[in-house]
Amino acid sequence: MSGSITVKVFRFDPSTDQRPYFKEYQLVAEEKMSALVILNRIQHEIDPTLSFRNYCCGLQMCRSCLMKIDHKKRFACLTLVKPGESVIIEPATFPDSHIKDLAVKPSNKE
Amino acid sequence: MVTGGCFLNDQRLVWYMASQAEGAIEKIREFDVSITRIRDISVCVPPGELLTKLRKLIIQSPGIELLEDTLVTGLIKTNGNISGVTALDLTTGAFFVIQAKAVVLATGGLVGELYPRTSNNPFGINTDSSGTGHAMAYLAGAELIDMEMIQFVPIPANPSCLNLRYFPDFWEGPYINRHGEIVESNVGSYQGKSYSHLFVQKLYRELEKGNGPLFIDQRNLKKPSAGPKIRSWHQRRRLISKLGIDPHENKIEITIGSHFGMGGIRVNEKTETTIPGLFAAGEVMGGLHGGLRMAGYSFTQMIVFGFKAGKQAAQYALEKHFLEVPDPEVDVEKKRVFGFLLSKDDQVFARDLKRQLQQIMQHDVFVIRDRNGLEEAKRGILSIKSRIPALIVPDFKSFNLEWARAIEFSLMIEAAHVIVESALAREESRGFHFRSDFPGQDNQRWLRHTVIKRHKNQLALDLSPVELYKMNPEVQA
């Protein structure tokens, strides 16, 4: 089932960037992986400057990994991507509550 | 709890928890959290709902300021008393001091990040169980007890199967080896069931004999009834079916991973540590479980001692004045924290040191230990510790994950050092601390806690007798 996963990630550091842009990363994957694991691997192995909420309860409980994945709001910890697939990851909200890249301020409206 | 914990428990904490458990559940009910009774003596409290409602309550309460995305980097003392903490705002990279009359450490566990495989994390992402609270207390001079006591449990070998961990019936087995031979079919015969040290040691030995991988094979068993209607359980069952890992249709490979630290910061029933003004509650506190934590008792620990610590700290703060925070200490900590951002000739990433540390812990501070291995581990840990000044992170301030990781690792290595020294000191086998060079439980010499504190910038070890407050092994035998 091995193959390459292509990930387009929304990048924007308001302190240095003029405007947001997308950066593309390629990962070799043996099996399907959650979007959060993918981001973690990118940050670990390819680009240490990537920012996102990397906490994971894995149970839709903490809500910290809510992002737009392929243009829909989803939990990154439970959204699976298969080898061979491409995926676009953007912050859950922008420009409201945006901090950097995929990190946004926690919502107080629960 | 006390026989399960092999009499190493602080029995005063045990009795306090037992006396307060029902009241704590009632208090949670007041937060409007749905509580379901599942057996005579147990209830299910949905943790997500509890956390969300508690957070809402805090946000809505006047007089409480909630700081999120804030990493506390160290505790500050003034004349031996707590006077505040140093902290980093992760969103901006601003370093600041929170002056405080009292501080409650509720930082959770320490073993999730110390081992390559752990039950703490469903998908291999940071668990925050890294012992930073333990290490900050230790560096401030608090006592840590029985830090060698680390619970290991069987966990699914494939990370996506870790969702199965939440179903008690899954762990009943049967457990089989790669030849299809039954390793254990009666987990219920062990005190603590699949959380038992004796059972986990049996699995470990089977793997050592080369009979792995091990599996749980429930394909021929009748599916258990759906049980009580609990939303989170229902969601997990759906997820398990979506992931294609139903244990009644698949043989599930298992391995052994870290689960819980029974040791921690020494506290009394009032959650007071050995530093005035510092309180600790939850997994970061030590001594409650002794040598083995029974299933379900850490939630009770969290709520009973959480309520208690809040009350005690509030009472303490009412009676005390703010203490002046010493500037030189703050400056030293600020220099340390910002030092990670500076470029260096000799440089190393936190992730590489962490990988090395995890290998050491897995190899020599795991289910079965001995002096040679522990000495080797200690040398390795000290060598990693000497590399901390070489840690580098990319130079930007906002939401810098590598920076947070470097700060965390610099504390985690201290916790690992305390664990290995405690494990070297305990020359017997009790609960989850098994020494192949001292395979027996020795109640004559070792009904004692290992106690570690920092004294004159050095690690100092002491032993203190276990107080047999209500139960005595002689009588129980």
Interface residues (C-beta under 8 A of the other chain):
Chain A: D13 P14 S15 T16 K32 S34 L36 V37 N40 Q43 H44 P48 T49 L50 S51 F52 N54 Y55 C56 C57 G58 L59 Q60 M61 C62 C77 L78 L80 I99 K100 D101 A103 K105 P106 N108 E110
Chain B: P47 G48 L51 T52 R55 K56 I59 E68 D69 T91 N121 P122 F123 G124 I125 N126 T127 D128 P159 S160 L162 N163 S232 Q235 R236 L239 L243 F349 R351 V393 P394 F396 K397 S398 F399 N400 L401 E402
